[in-house]
Amino acid sequence: MIPHGPWQIVKSTEVYRDPWMSLRKDDVIRPDGQRGTHSVVFVRPGVCVLALDGGGNVHLTEEFHYGVGRVTLEAVSGGCEDNEPAFLCAQRELREELGINAGNWLELGPLDPFTTNVVSPTELFLARELEYGPQAPDGTERIRRVDIPLETALAMIHDGRITHAPTCVLLLRTYLALARPR
């Protein structure tokens, strides 16, 4: 048995794997001593990037997302390639999805979007001093850039128009980082 916090893992079985995720089923002894199972999804590590221009506008993506089955408004997000550092992934994703290069980057820390049964480590970045060029989205992406004031984006979290958890946290961390005296 392998200790896992107050749980004991008796046996782990990989149920599924593709290039983006894997699913593991654990036979466990629960904290209450009873036998059970617990399944965990492992998603490729990723990034979420907020581009903020000199006028206080954020540049978000608007696109259909298959999983939720609707169009969402989000900061740039994507998965890291094998062994790709998060910072390089952030630069690549911003360039691909919105055609933006940034001269100033601020790492705003890690985020665990889910904690019960999904492992999806996400690093958050703020990009400033923006230069604009052509987009180069993946074949699965149909992205429209939406430029709005940071304050409007914050209000859109409150009223439910922005629901992507990493984007919500990134917008809030950006607001707090900019509000702190330097």
C-alpha positions in Angstrom: 0.0 0.0 0.0 1.1 3.5 -0.8 0.1 6.3 1.6 -1.6 9.3 -0.1 -2.5 11.8 2.6 -5.1 10.1 4.8 -5.8 7.6 2.0 -4.0 4.3 1.2 -3.6 3.3 -2.4 -3.9 -0.4 -2.8 -3.6 -0.6 -6.6 -3.5 1.9 -9.5 -4.6 1.1 -13.0 -4.3 3.4 -16.0 -7.6 3.3 -17.8 -7.0 5.6 -20.7 -4.2 7.8 -22.2 -4.0 10.1 -25.2 -1.5 13.0 -26.0 -3.5 15.4 -23.8 -4.7 13.5 -20.8 -4.8 10.2 -18.9 -7.2 8.5 -16.5 -6.1 6.5 -13.5 -8.4 4.4 -11.3 -7.1 3.7 -7.8 -8.4 1.0 -5.5 -8.1 2.6 -2.1 -8.7 2.4 1.6 -10.5 5.6 2.4 -9.8 7.8 5.5 -12.7 6.1 7.3 -11.1 2.7 6.8 -13.5 1.5 4.1 -12.4 0.1 0.8 -13.3 2.1 -2.3 -12.1 3.5 -5.6 -11.0 7.0 -6.6 -10.4 8.1 -10.2 -8.0 10.9 -11.2 -7.7 12.6 -14.6 -4.2 14.0 -15.4 -4.2 16.8 -17.9 -1.1 18.0 -19.7 0.4 21.0 -17.8 -0.6 24.4 -19.2 -0.6 28.1 -19.1 -3.0 31.0 -19.0 -1.8 34.4 -20.3 -3.5 37.8 -20.0 -2.3 40.4 -22.5 -2.8 43.9 -21.1 -2.1 46.9 -23.3 -0.9 50.4 -22.3 -4.5 51.7 -22.3 -5.7 49.3 -19.6 -7.4 46.9 -22.1 -7.1 43.1 -21.8 -7.1 41.0 -24.9 -9.2 37.9 -24.5 -10.1 35.0 -26.8 -13.7 34.2 -27.8 -14.2 30.7 -29.2 -16.3 27.6 -29.0 -15.0 25.1 -26.5 -16.0 21.5 -27.2 -16.1 20.4 -23.5 -18.7 22.9 -22.4 -20.4 23.1 -25.8 -20.5 26.8 -26.0 -18.6 30.0 -26.9 -16.5 31.3 -23.9 -14.5 34.4 -23.2 -11.0 33.6 -21.8 -7.4 34.7 -21.5 -5.1 32.8 -23.8 -4.7 29.2 -22.6 -3.0 26.1 -23.8 -1.0 23.0 -23.0 2.7 22.8 -22.8 4.5 20.6 -25.3 6.7 17.8 -23.9 9.3 19.3 -21.7 8.4 22.9 -22.8 9.0 25.4 -20.0 5.8 27.2 -19.0 7.2 30.6 -19.9 8.1 29.5 -23.4 4.6 27.9 -23.7 3.0 31.2 -22.6 4.9 33.1 -25.3 4.0 30.6 -28.0 0.4 30.4 -27.1 0.0 34.2 -27.0 1.6 34.5 -30.4 -0.4 31.7 -31.9 -3.8 32.5 -30.5 -3.8 36.3 -30.7 -0.7 37.2 -32.8 0.8 39.1 -29.9 4.4 39.3 -28.7 5.1 40.9 -25.4 8.2 42.8 -24.1 7.3 42.5 -20.5 6.2 39.4 -18.6 5.1 38.9 -15.0 4.7 35.4 -13.6 1.6 35.4 -11.4 2.0 31.9 -10.0 0.5 28.4 -10.3 -3.2 27.4 -10.2 -4.9 24.1 -9.6 -8.2 24.6 -11.5 -9.6 21.3 -10.0 -8.4 19.5 -6.9 -10.7 16.6 -6.2 -10.2 14.3 -9.2 -8.4 16.3 -11.9 -4.7 17.2 -11.9 -4.3 20.1 -14.3 -1.4 22.3 -13.3 -1.6 25.8 -14.8 0.9 28.6 -14.7 -0.5 32.2 -14.9 1.2 35.1 -16.7 0.6 38.7 -17.4 2.0 40.0 -20.7 2.6 43.8 -21.3 4.4 46.0 -23.8 2.5 44.3 -26.7 3.3 44.1 -30.3 0.7 42.8 -32.7 1.1 40.5 -35.7 -0.8 37.7 -37.4 -2.5 34.9 -35.5 -1.5 31.3 -36.2 -4.2 29.2 -34.3 -4.2 25.4 -34.4 -6.6 23.7 -36.9 -9.1 23.1 -34.1 -9.3 26.8 -33.1 -11.5 29.6 -34.4 -10.5 32.5 -32.2 -11.8 36.0 -32.2 -9.8 38.6 -30.2 -11.9 40.7 -27.8 -10.4 43.8 -26.3 -12.1 45.2 -23.2 -11.0 47.3 -20.2 -9.7 45.3 -17.3 -12.4 46.7 -15.0 -15.1 45.4 -17.5 -13.5 42.0 -17.5 -13.6 41.9 -13.7 -17.3 42.8 -13.8 -17.8 40.0 -16.3 -16.5 37.5 -13.7 -19.0 38.8 -11.2 -22.0 38.6 -13.6 -21.0 35.1 -15.0 -20.0 36.1 -18.5 -16.4 34.9 -17.8 -16.5 31.5 -16.2 -13.1 29.9 -17.1 -11.5 29.4 -13.7 -7.9 30.2 -14.7 -9.0 33.4 -16.5 -11.0 34.5 -13.4 -8.1 33.9 -11.1 -5.6 35.5 -13.6 -7.8 38.6 -13.9 -8.1 39.0 -10.1 -4.3 38.4 -9.6 -3.6 41.0 -12.3 -5.8 43.5 -10.6 -4.2 42.9 -7.3 -0.6 43.0 -8.7 -1.3 46.3 -10.4 -3.0 47.8 -7.3 0.1 47.1 -5.1 2.5 50.0 -4.7 5.9 49.3 -6.2 
